[in-house]
Amino acid sequence: QVQLVESGGGLVQPGGSLRLSCATSQSIFDIYLMGWYRQAPGKQRELVAVITSGGSTNYSDSVKGRFTISRDNAKNTVYLQMNSLKPEDTAVYYCYGDYLGRDYWGQGTQVTVSS
């Protein structure tokens, strides 16, 4: 069983920045794939960014060049640095982990981009 706990969401103005954190209860070395998804009201959950245990990353086209995913193995934490935020980035952001072939999700953290 893996627990994922997100933090760092909030309200930010367009053009601003936020950093989300996801702390894991399992050693991050053992989690092959970790990432961030988001779900806006009335929309399906969508991939934002993922990172493998080897450090390879993948981003959705909508956030490429603005968001950066990283992992700190010593702290068992994955981060999502979000810059140049837009109103369309408003959503609940969920941390995701693939551990031994099973999917694990955090409880979600709200990000609201509004003036």
N, C-alpha and C positions, 0 to 999 in steps of 0.2 A: 504494500500500500504506500502510495506517495501522496503527500500533501503539498499543495502549491498555494502560496499566500501572496497575493498582489498588494502593492501599495504605490502611491504616487499620483493617483488621479486627481482631478479637480477642475476648476474653471479657469480658462485662460483666454486672452484676447487673440483674435486672428493675427498670425505672424509670430506668436509667442512660442515658448518651448515648455515641455514637460519631460520628466524622466520617470518611467514606470519601472518598478522592481518586482521580481518574482522570486521569493525564497522557497527552497525545496527542503523537504524532510529527509530526502534520500541523497546520498552523495551524487553530485552532479556528474561525476565521472561515469556513473552507471546509467545515466539517462541519455539514450542515443540522440534523441531529437527533442529540442525544446523550442517554443515559439510563442507568438502572440496572435490571437484572433480578435475580431471585434464584431459587434452586432449593434446596428443602429435600429431605432424604432421602426417596426414594420418591414425590416429587411432580414435576410438570412445572415447567419454568422459567416464571416469571410476571413481568409488568411491575410495577415498583415506581414509577418516576417517569421522565419524559422532559422535555427542554427543547430548544426550537428555537434556531436562530441568532438569532432575534429576541427571545428571552427568554420566550416563552410556555411554560407548564408544564402538565403533566398528571400526576395521581397516582392510584394505585389506591385504592379506598375503604378498604382495610385500613390504609393508612399516612397518609391525609389528616389533616392537623392535627398530625401527630407528626414527619413527615419533611419536609425542605426540600431541593430540588435547586437548584444555582446553578452558574454558570460564570464563570471568570475568564479573559477573553480574552487578557490580557497574559501569563498564565502557561500558556495552552493547557491548562487544567485544569478538570474538572467535579467538583463536590463533592456529597455527599449527607450532610446533617446529620440524624442520627437521634436523636430524643429520646423519652423515655417508652418505652423498649424493652421488649418483651414476649417471653416464651419462644417464642412462635410466630413471632417475627421471625428465629429461628435459621435460617441458610441460608448457602449460598455466594452472594455478591453479585458480579454480573458487570457490567462497564462495557460499554456499547454505543454504536456510532457508525454513522451512515448517511452515507457519503461517496460522492458521485457515483453514488448508487443502489445501492451495495454495502453489505452489512452487515459490520461488524467487531466483534470481541469481545475483551475482555481475558481474562486467565487465571483470574480469580476471586479473591476474598478471603473467608475464612471469618469469619462473625459468629456468635458463640454467646452467647445470653442465658440465664443460669442462675445460681441462687443456690448 
